[in-house]
């Protein structure tokens, strides 16, 4: 089992690329946090080696290098999270002269397939400071183009999907979401910050994670559930239920009561 250092690019002082109302350092940290979460969910040892103090580009990546080398040395992998800019589209992944080319290609293909954007593939990153100076192998991911509205919208609506894809391809392990089937509630009373819904459709899929492809099983018309959060997944509303499962918020299929 490897140790993992995860680095989100840039910081609030040197924020990196921007576009469509988004800043690279903010989005990269959102993805970084979920990557660490899912690594730990798999039982992996994951460290946040992101720099928050550098006052120029060189300081930022050199501080991150120091954090990685001090934390994991040569024993593991570094996952660096960045966003691209310049009018393109899709994902590309860098390493040191192809030493981790298979992993880079796997991550790029996975994200391209999950998000339906261009697979730009592996790139040689021997010119990138973080890759050159870090002792452990670095997988340097340019997730998508922040100045492409389709790219960044897909990413920010599905941060968890990006993190899951990265973690599963890097570890070669499947993240299992083992939630039980949501049970209809008898005499339900909404708690503070929640509300109730009733299923209208004769049969309706529920999901084990916020992903429209993650169908688990079905519930029946008339069953009532407590909603604790409303999400946007691929541009459509999804409810997170008290049971930590998920269901569509489409009023054709469920109604608020």
Secondary structure, DSSP 8 states (H G I E B T S, - for coil): --EEEEEE---SSS---EETTEEHHHHHHHHHHHHHHHHHHTT-EEEE---S--SSHHHHHHHHHHHHHHHTTTSEEEEEEEEE-SS--SEEEEESTTTTHHHHHHHHHHHHHHHT--EEEEEE-TT-HHHHH-SSEEEEEEEEETTSHHHHHHHHT-HHHHHHHHHHHHHT-------------TT----TT-EEEEE-SSEEEEESSS-TT-EEEEEETT-EEEEEEEEEETTEEEEEETTS-EEE--TTTEEE-
